[in-house]
Amino acid sequence: MAKSEGRVYDPRLPLAEESEHPIRIGPQGGSVTQPIHGQLFLGAYNEHAFHASNVGAAGKTTTVALATTYTGLVLSNPVGSNVLLSVNQVHTAFNVVFAAASFIGVFVGYHASTDVIHTTPITVHSDKVGTGGTGKANCDSAATLPVTPHMTTVFGAALASAGGSFEHTFEGGILLPAGAFMGVYTSTASGTNGLLASMDWEEIRIK
């Protein structure tokens, strides 16, 4: 029978670079592991992680519910892309009050052969600031969606005559293959030019 062995290790003692050591065991017999960087470090370091936002001179007035002629913030993976988009975070803020109460969240959709039409494209930036590429994904503050999307995640609700901020950390729990898209959802229109939003994702090569 194969046996795995470890050794009690004093964490105050440094390990030499490229040296070999057995699995570290704590005083109670449990294995000891410790991340050396933040959770999203490798994606950013390897230039696989990206972000985009609609923040500019003014925000956007959101489309009501699931209309295919869309304004807000939408992320899409073009047909024929060789990467998966693994969504990490979506942040939204409304600095102009809603005229009517609204649910806030994100929707998703997919079409195998027709891309999102990019009415108002947004620049995509690498999380490795200043040196990374732009990746495969597209982001838009206005677009025509190829199919009616469906609601996937509710962030919360904004009351009439109120704004607010809403966000969600997906930690890669939503995957957008080629032909898929995700956008910010509001069940009623936001206040005029009231939405400021951003998305963060990682691109994982699959072929």
Secondary structure, DSSP 8 states (H G I E B T S, - for coil): -----EEE--TTS---TT----EEE-TTS-B----SS-TTHHHHHTT-EEEEE--SSS-B---STT-SEEEEEEEE--TT-SEEEEEEEEEEEE-S-BSS-EEEEEEEEE-SS---EEEEEE--EESSTTTS---S-EEEEEEE-SS--EEEEEEEEE-BT--EEEEEEEEEEEEE-TTEEEEEEESS--STT-EEEEEEEEEEE--
